[in-house]
Amino acid sequence: MKQFARGLVAASAAVALVGCGTSSGQGPGDGITVVTASSNPTISGTVALGIAKGTFDEAGVEVNLELGEGSQAVNTMVAGRADLTESSATSASSLEVGGKDISAVWASAGGGLGLKLFTAADGPKTVEEFETELADGCSAGVTAPGSSGYGYMLLLKEELGLDCELVELGDTAQILGAMISGRVDTMLSTSDDPALAAAVQAGEVNIVLDMAKRERITELGIPQFPDRIFFGLKRNLDGKRDAMVAFASGMKEAANLYASMDAEEIADAILSIEVLATEFPTDEDRTGLIASIKESKPFVNWTDGHIAEKDWNNLLSAAADWEIDGFDAADPKRSYANIVDMSFYNAAE
């Protein structure tokens, strides 16, 4: 299963979608182009579902979905070839500090509710076994500092007293492969990644700790905040206000559908979008996608996409301990007032 598109590929819908020509603003065309770094349904699924089910058409805006590999997605938005992209909230705020004036408009995921601590099938199966069998130390595969996965692993180490060395390995698929092969002992992740969801279904991994319930989050002292956000260049989005309000309206309805529809129905709908159909070409891939959608439901479009000031402040407070180079939670450039723009959301029907 391919988890990332190779290059940029435009998603098609029943309507004529905007291309990548330059409009009077910085972004392409009069509609909204969204570029994401992954076909993971938590990241791309709501936009794709809105295209497939016509929620953006009903709101009066043409929406184009593209996939880009890794940092290519953010670079595409910064270069003015897309209006919105998606990444961790900490990475987005670092872009602001780096001199790009951005606006965060939608919480694509958050709350920590989907986090699970995994081991390979032959490893410890409970926290108690984990602490006993790996008492002399363990290794945990993580993404780079600044990601929510890295930060949550630091927090969990402290809360559970785990003596784990953090090993940076890249994306979820690389970390999963390293754990199954025995190069690392554990990983902390949401299981909405299709490859990880398939590994759970196949019995290739153990779920040592599941934080899907809010009481578990509270017990472990996990702060609640938006992990991932959609954002774009402020000047461009302000220049497309009507289209952005319509986009937010379409996203609200698409989020409602994502929450209420059966996972198989969602999968079939988003697989009608060519770029995602290319990413999940086989029946096995479709099965993994369905499992991924099921896993994502507790935290995708967290707080219905709304980003509240208290939640943003929780993010800044937590990220201060995530070993991010140059991170200053008190930097006004990272503040809610400077980055988050809920005006489109609030104006949307």
MARKOLVO-181664 format. One record per residue (C-alpha): residue number from 1; residue in three letters; x, y, z. Coordinates in steps of 0.02 Angstrom, whole numbers. Each point is the difference from the previous one (the first is absolute). Last residue first. Layout:
+-----+------+--------+--------+--------+
| seq | type |      X |      Y |      Z |
+-----+------+--------+--------+--------+
| NUM |  ala |      X |      Y |      Z |
...
+-----+------+--------+--------+--------+
//
This chain:
+-----+------+--------+--------+--------+
| seq | type |      X |      Y |      Z |
+-----+------+--------+--------+--------+
| 349 |  glu |  -1166 |   1405 |    380 |
| 348 |  ala |    176 |     70 |     -2 |
| 347 |  ala |     35 |    170 |     78 |
| 346 |  asn |     75 |    -76 |    158 |
| 345 |  tyr |    112 |   -118 |    -99 |
| 344 |  phe |     63 |    138 |   -115 |
| 343 |  ser |     32 |    114 |    150 |
| 342 |  met |     88 |   -138 |     96 |
| 341 |  asp |    173 |     67 |    -40 |
| 340 |  val |    138 |    -76 |    107 |
| 339 |  ile |    179 |     63 |    -19 |
| 338 |  asn |     27 |    169 |     83 |
| 337 |  ala |   -142 |     -1 |    126 |
| 336 |  tyr |     37 |   -181 |     48 |
| 335 |  ser |    181 |     42 |     36 |
| 334 |  arg |    149 |    -73 |    -91 |
| 333 |  lys |     64 |    170 |    -62 |
| 332 |  pro |    -26 |     66 |    176 |
| 331 |  asp |    143 |   -112 |     60 |
| 330 |  ala |    -53 |    -59 |    174 |
| 329 |  ala |      6 |   -184 |    -46 |
| 328 |  asp |    180 |     21 |    -57 |
| 327 |  phe |     65 |   -138 |   -113 |
| 326 |  gly |    178 |     28 |    -61 |
| 325 |  asp |     34 |   -184 |    -31 |
| 324 |  ile |   -150 |   -106 |     47 |
| 323 |  glu |     37 |   -111 |    151 |
| 322 |  trp |   -183 |    -39 |     33 |
| 321 |  asp |    -14 |     87 |    169 |
| 320 |  ala |    -61 |    169 |    -66 |
| 319 |  ala |   -117 |   -101 |   -112 |
| 318 |  ala |   -117 |    -32 |    146 |
| 317 |  ser |    -23 |    185 |     44 |
| 316 |  leu |    -20 |     51 |   -182 |
| 315 |  leu |   -130 |   -136 |    -31 |
| 314 |  asn |    -98 |     44 |    157 |
| 313 |  asn |      0 |    182 |    -61 |
| 312 |  trp |    -77 |    -59 |   -164 |
| 311 |  asp |   -133 |    -94 |     99 |
| 310 |  lys |    -40 |    154 |    104 |
| 309 |  glu |    -13 |    107 |   -157 |
| 308 |  ala |   -123 |   -118 |    -85 |
| 307 |  ile |     31 |    -79 |   -170 |
| 306 |  his |   -162 |    -61 |    -80 |
| 305 |  gly |      7 |   -151 |   -116 |
| 304 |  asp |   -149 |    -86 |     79 |
| 303 |  thr |     89 |     -2 |    168 |
| 302 |  trp |    122 |   -127 |    -78 |
| 301 |  asn |    -27 |    -18 |   -187 |
| 300 |  val |     75 |   -175 |     17 |
| 299 |  phe |     19 |    -53 |    182 |
| 298 |  pro |   -124 |   -137 |     45 |
| 297 |  lys |    -35 |    -47 |   -184 |
| 296 |  ser |    179 |    -40 |    -49 |
| 295 |  glu |      0 |   -184 |     46 |
| 294 |  lys |   -153 |    -38 |   -106 |
| 293 |  ile |     76 |     95 |   -146 |
| 292 |  ser |    161 |   -100 |     14 |
| 291 |  ala |    -93 |   -165 |      2 |
| 290 |  ile |    -91 |     52 |   -159 |
| 289 |  leu |    164 |     52 |    -80 |
| 288 |  gly |     81 |   -167 |     44 |
| 287 |  thr |   -144 |    -93 |    -82 |
| 286 |  arg |     14 |    112 |   -153 |
| 285 |  asp |    186 |    -40 |    -11 |
| 284 |  glu |    -37 |   -185 |      6 |
| 283 |  asp |   -130 |     21 |   -138 |
| 282 |  thr |    136 |     82 |   -105 |
| 281 |  pro |     37 |    174 |    -71 |
| 280 |  phe |      9 |    106 |    158 |
| 279 |  glu |    114 |    146 |    -47 |
| 278 |  thr |    -66 |     10 |   -178 |
| 277 |  ala |   -179 |      2 |     66 |
| 276 |  leu |     55 |    147 |    106 |
| 275 |  val |     55 |    104 |   -149 |
| 274 |  glu |   -152 |    -52 |   -101 |
| 273 |  ile |   -133 |     52 |    125 |
| 272 |  ser |   -132 |   -138 |     -4 |
| 271 |  leu |    106 |    -80 |    137 |
| 270 |  ile |    -63 |    138 |    114 |
| 269 |  ala |   -179 |    -61 |    -15 |
| 268 |  asp |     42 |   -186 |     13 |
| 267 |  ala |    100 |     30 |    157 |
| 266 |  ile |   -135 |    108 |     79 |
| 265 |  glu |   -132 |   -132 |    -34 |
| 264 |  glu |    112 |   -135 |     73 |
| 263 |  ala |     30 |    106 |    156 |
| 262 |  asp |   -187 |     22 |     29 |
| 261 |  met |    -57 |    181 |     -9 |
| 260 |  ser |    -35 |    109 |    151 |
| 259 |  ala |    167 |     76 |     51 |
| 258 |  tyr |     68 |     18 |   -177 |
| 257 |  leu |   -168 |     70 |    -55 |
| 256 |  asn |      5 |    134 |    134 |
| 255 |  ala |    179 |     40 |    -48 |
| 254 |  ala |    -55 |     20 |   -182 |
| 253 |  glu |   -137 |    121 |     55 |
| 252 |  lys |    124 |    104 |     99 |
| 251 |  met |    128 |    -11 |   -141 |
| 250 |  gly |   -125 |     67 |   -127 |
| 249 |  ser |    -36 |    150 |    112 |
| 248 |  ala |    185 |     29 |     27 |
| 247 |  phe |     27 |     -3 |   -190 |
| 246 |  ala |   -143 |    123 |    -24 |
| 245 |  val |     80 |    118 |    125 |
| 244 |  met |    166 |    -25 |    -90 |
| 243 |  ala |    -77 |     39 |   -170 |
| 242 |  asp |    -76 |    160 |     67 |
| 241 |  arg |    162 |     51 |     85 |
| 240 |  lys |    117 |    -34 |   -146 |
| 239 |  gly |    111 |    153 |     24 |
| 238 |  asp |      8 |    -36 |    187 |
| 237 |  leu |     58 |   -176 |    -43 |
| 236 |  asn |    141 |     65 |   -110 |
| 235 |  arg |     62 |    128 |    125 |
| 234 |  lys |     -5 |   -125 |    142 |
| 233 |  leu |    101 |   -136 |    -86 |
| 232 |  gly |    -84 |   -166 |     33 |
| 231 |  phe |    -51 |   -117 |    140 |
| 230 |  phe |    -83 |   -168 |     36 |
| 229 |  ile |     42 |    -64 |    173 |
| 228 |  arg |     74 |   -148 |     94 |
| 227 |  asp |     19 |    -39 |    184 |
| 226 |  pro |   -138 |    115 |     63 |
| 225 |  phe |      4 |     -1 |    192 |
| 224 |  gln |    -44 |   -104 |    152 |
| 223 |  pro |    138 |    -29 |    128 |
| 222 |  ile |     43 |   -181 |     48 |
| 221 |  gly |      4 |    -14 |    191 |
| 220 |  leu |      0 |   -189 |     -3 |
| 219 |  glu |   -164 |    -13 |     96 |
| 218 |  thr |    -78 |    139 |   -106 |
| 217 |  ile |     42 |    -89 |   -163 |
| 216 |  arg |    -65 |   -163 |     72 |
| 215 |  glu |   -163 |     87 |     50 |
| 214 |  arg |    -14 |     69 |   -176 |
| 213 |  lys |     -2 |   -174 |    -76 |
| 212 |  ala |    102 |    -49 |   -151 |
| 211 |  met |    162 |     -4 |     97 |
| 210 |  asp |     46 |   -179 |    -41 |
| 209 |  leu |    156 |    -77 |     79 |
| 208 |  val |     92 |   -159 |    -48 |
| 207 |  ile |    -84 |    -22 |   -169 |
| 206 |  asn |     94 |   -148 |    -72 |
| 205 |  val |     61 |    -12 |   -179 |
| 204 |  glu |     -3 |   -123 |   -146 |
| 203 |  gly |   -174 |    -62 |     43 |
| 202 |  ala |    -62 |     25 |   -178 |
| 201 |  gln |   -130 |    129 |     55 |
| 200 |  val |    130 |     99 |     96 |
| 199 |  ala |    119 |     -6 |   -149 |
| 198 |  ala |   -140 |     61 |   -115 |
| 197 |  ala |    -31 |    149 |    115 |
| 196 |  leu |    187 |     35 |      0 |
| 195 |  ala |      8 |     -1 |   -190 |
| 194 |  pro |   -158 |    105 |    -14 |
| 193 |  asp |     61 |    133 |    124 |
| 192 |  asp |   -150 |     24 |    115 |
| 191 |  ser |     88 |    -95 |    139 |
| 190 |  thr |     54 |    157 |     90 |
| 189 |  ser |    180 |    -16 |     49 |
| 188 |  leu |    122 |    -47 |    136 |
| 187 |  met |    134 |   -123 |    -51 |
| 186 |  thr |     88 |   -144 |     86 |
| 185 |  asp |    151 |   -113 |     10 |
| 184 |  val |    109 |     67 |   -142 |
| 183 |  arg |    104 |    -94 |   -129 |
| 182 |  gly |   -106 |   -155 |     29 |
| 181 |  ser |    -62 |    -27 |   -178 |
| 180 |  ile |   -180 |     41 |     51 |
| 179 |  met |     60 |    158 |     87 |
| 178 |  ala |    108 |     62 |   -144 |
| 177 |  gly |   -140 |    -32 |   -125 |
| 176 |  leu |   -123 |     98 |    106 |
| 175 |  ile |    123 |    145 |     16 |
| 174 |  gln |     26 |      5 |   -188 |
| 173 |  ala |   -188 |     -4 |    -34 |
| 172 |  thr |    -32 |    136 |    130 |
| 171 |  asp |    121 |    124 |    -77 |
| 170 |  gly |    182 |     39 |     40 |
| 169 |  leu |    109 |   -107 |    113 |
| 168 |  glu |     53 |    104 |    150 |
| 167 |  val |     45 |   -116 |    144 |
| 166 |  leu |    -62 |     53 |    172 |
| 165 |  glu |     87 |    -95 |    141 |
| 164 |  cys |   -127 |    -73 |    119 |
| 163 |  asp |      9 |    -11 |    190 |
| 162 |  leu |   -187 |      8 |     30 |
| 161 |  gly |    -60 |     89 |    158 |
| 160 |  leu |   -181 |     -8 |    -52 |
| 159 |  glu |    -34 |    188 |      5 |
| 158 |  glu |    176 |     49 |    -53 |
| 157 |  lys |     14 |   -120 |   -145 |
| 156 |  leu |   -178 |     46 |    -50 |
| 155 |  leu |     46 |    184 |    -14 |
| 154 |  leu |    154 |    -35 |   -106 |
| 153 |  met |   -103 |   -116 |   -109 |
| 152 |  tyr |   -134 |    135 |    -17 |
| 151 |  gly |    131 |    123 |    -62 |
| 150 |  tyr |     71 |   -117 |   -131 |
| 149 |  gly |   -174 |    -44 |    -63 |
| 148 |  ser |    -50 |    184 |      2 |
| 147 |  ser |    142 |     41 |   -117 |
| 146 |  gly |    127 |    131 |     52 |
| 145 |  pro |    142 |   -122 |     19 |
| 144 |  ala |      3 |   -120 |   -150 |
| 143 |  thr |   -104 |   -159 |    -10 |
| 142 |  val |     16 |   -134 |    132 |
| 141 |  gly |     56 |   -180 |     22 |
| 140 |  ala |     14 |    -45 |    184 |
| 139 |  ser |    148 |    -93 |     74 |
| 138 |  cys |      0 |    -89 |    166 |
| 137 |  gly |     91 |     -4 |    165 |
| 136 |  asp |     53 |   -123 |    133 |
| 135 |  ala |   -179 |    -24 |     58 |
| 134 |  leu |    -54 |    -53 |   -173 |
| 133 |  glu |    -81 |   -165 |     47 |
| 132 |  thr |    -74 |     63 |    163 |
| 131 |  glu |    -61 |    173 |    -54 |
| 130 |  phe |    -70 |    -68 |   -162 |
| 129 |  glu |    -81 |   -147 |     88 |
| 128 |  glu |    -90 |    121 |    117 |
| 127 |  val |    -47 |    115 |   -144 |
| 126 |  thr |    -78 |   -150 |    -88 |
| 125 |  lys |     40 |   -106 |   -153 |
| 124 |  pro |    189 |     -6 |      8 |
| 123 |  gly |     85 |    -52 |   -163 |
| 122 |  asp |    -26 |   -145 |   -120 |
| 121 |  ala |   -136 |     92 |    -97 |
| 120 |  ala |    104 |    159 |    -13 |
| 119 |  thr |    -36 |    137 |    126 |
| 118 |  phe |   -123 |    145 |     -5 |
| 117 |  leu |    -49 |    145 |    112 |
| 116 |  lys |   -164 |     75 |    -61 |
| 115 |  leu |    -54 |    179 |    -29 |
| 114 |  gly |   -171 |     32 |    -76 |
| 113 |  leu |    -65 |    115 |    136 |
| 112 |  gly |    150 |    117 |     -1 |
| 111 |  gly |   -122 |    144 |    -15 |
| 110 |  gly |     34 |     44 |   -179 |
| 109 |  ala |    -34 |    -17 |   -185 |
| 108 |  ser |    -41 |    109 |   -151 |
| 107 |  ala |    -21 |    159 |    102 |
| 106 |  trp |    -51 |    131 |   -130 |
| 105 |  val |     49 |    178 |    -49 |
| 104 |  ala |    181 |     32 |     48 |
| 103 |  ser |     59 |    162 |    -81 |
| 102 |  ile |    179 |     26 |    -56 |
| 101 |  asp |    124 |    144 |    -13 |
| 100 |  lys |    161 |    -86 |    -55 |
|  99 |  gly |    152 |     73 |     90 |
|  98 |  gly |     82 |   -149 |     84 |
|  97 |  val |   -105 |     27 |    157 |
|  96 |  glu |   -154 |    -31 |   -107 |
|  95 |  leu |     76 |   -160 |    -70 |
|  94 |  ser |     36 |    -53 |    179 |
|  93 |  ser |   -185 |     22 |     37 |
|  92 |  ala |    -42 |   -121 |   -140 |
|  91 |  ser |    124 |   -128 |     64 |
|  90 |  thr |    -76 |     10 |    173 |
|  89 |  ala |   -176 |    -19 |    -67 |
|  88 |  ser |     47 |   -159 |    -89 |
|  87 |  ser |    -32 |      9 |   -186 |
|  86 |  glu |   -133 |     37 |   -129 |
|  85 |  thr |     -1 |    108 |   -157 |
|  84 |  leu |   -108 |    139 |    -67 |
|  83 |  asp |     -2 |    119 |   -148 |
|  82 |  ala |    108 |    -93 |   -124 |
|  81 |  arg |    129 |     51 |   -131 |
|  80 |  gly |     50 |    155 |     98 |
|  79 |  ala |    179 |    -54 |     37 |
|  78 |  val |    -45 |    -16 |    185 |
|  77 |  met |   -140 |   -121 |    -44 |
|  76 |  thr |    113 |   -109 |   -108 |
|  75 |  asn |    136 |      5 |    132 |
|  74 |  val |   -122 |    -64 |    131 |
|  73 |  ala |    -45 |   -149 |   -110 |
|  72 |  gln |    179 |    -32 |    -56 |
|  71 |  ser |     51 |    -22 |    182 |
|  70 |  gly |    -52 |   -183 |     -7 |
|  69 |  glu |    -62 |    -58 |   -171 |
|  68 |  gly |   -140 |     98 |    -79 |
|  67 |  leu |   -183 |    -42 |    -22 |
|  66 |  glu |   -125 |    113 |    -86 |
|  65 |  leu |   -182 |     40 |     37 |
|  64 |  asn |    -98 |    129 |   -102 |
|  63 |  val |   -151 |     91 |     68 |
|  62 |  glu |   -129 |     98 |   -100 |
|  61 |  val |   -105 |    112 |    112 |
|  60 |  gly |   -187 |     32 |     14 |
|  59 |  ala |    -47 |    -81 |    165 |
|  58 |  glu |    -95 |   -134 |    -94 |
|  57 |  asp |    150 |    -35 |   -109 |
|  56 |  phe |    107 |    -12 |    157 |
|  55 |  thr |   -117 |   -129 |     76 |
|  54 |  gly |     -4 |    -99 |   -163 |
|  53 |  lys |     16 |   -175 |     73 |
|  52 |  ala |    164 |    -42 |    -87 |
|  51 |  ile |     78 |    172 |     25 |
|  50 |  gly |    -51 |      7 |    183 |
|  49 |  leu |     61 |   -179 |     26 |
|  48 |  ala |    168 |     46 |    -75 |
|  47 |  val |     16 |    151 |    114 |
|  46 |  thr |    -48 |   -107 |    151 |
|  45 |  gly |    116 |   -142 |    -48 |
|  44 |  ser |    163 |     93 |    -32 |
|  43 |  ile |     84 |      8 |    170 |
|  42 |  thr |    -97 |   -124 |    107 |
|  41 |  pro |    -27 |   -102 |   -159 |
|  40 |  asn |    188 |    -32 |    -20 |
|  39 |  ser |     34 |     45 |   -182 |
|  38 |  ser |    147 |    103 |     58 |
|  37 |  ala |     94 |    163 |    -23 |
|  36 |  thr |   -153 |    107 |    -35 |
|  35 |  val |    -35 |    131 |   -133 |
|  34 |  val |   -165 |     95 |      2 |
|  33 |  thr |    -52 |    109 |   -146 |
|  32 |  ile |   -144 |    121 |     30 |
|  31 |  gly |   -101 |     79 |   -139 |
|  30 |  asp |     34 |    162 |    -95 |
|  29 |  gly |    160 |    -60 |    -80 |
|  28 |  pro |    166 |    -44 |     80 |
|  27 |  gly |     60 |     89 |    158 |
|  26 |  gln |     93 |    165 |     12 |
|  25 |  gly |   -150 |    108 |    -40 |
|  24 |  ser |    -49 |     61 |   -174 |
|  23 |  ser |      0 |   -182 |    -52 |
|  22 |  thr |    147 |   -111 |    -48 |
|  21 |  gly |    -34 |   -157 |    -99 |
|  20 |  cys |      7 |   -164 |     95 |
|  19 |  gly |   -165 |    -71 |    -56 |
|  18 |  val |   -171 |     24 |     72 |
|  17 |  leu |   -117 |   -148 |     -6 |
|  16 |  ala |   -133 |    -34 |   -129 |
|  15 |  val |   -139 |    -88 |     94 |
|  14 |  ala |    -26 |   -187 |     31 |
|  13 |  ala |    165 |     -9 |     91 |
|  12 |  ser |    183 |    -21 |    -46 |
|  11 |  ala |    150 |      6 |    114 |
|  10 |  ala |    157 |     81 |    -71 |
|   9 |  val |    164 |    -92 |     15 |
|   8 |  leu |    157 |     74 |     74 |
|   7 |  gly |    159 |   -102 |     11 |
|   6 |  arg |      9 |   -178 |     65 |
|   5 |  ala |   -154 |    -13 |    107 |
|   4 |  phe |     28 |    -60 |    177 |
|   3 |  gln |    -63 |   -153 |     91 |
|   2 |  lys |     15 |   -125 |   -141 |
|   1 |  met |    -68 |   -169 |     46 |
+-----+------+--------+--------+--------+
//
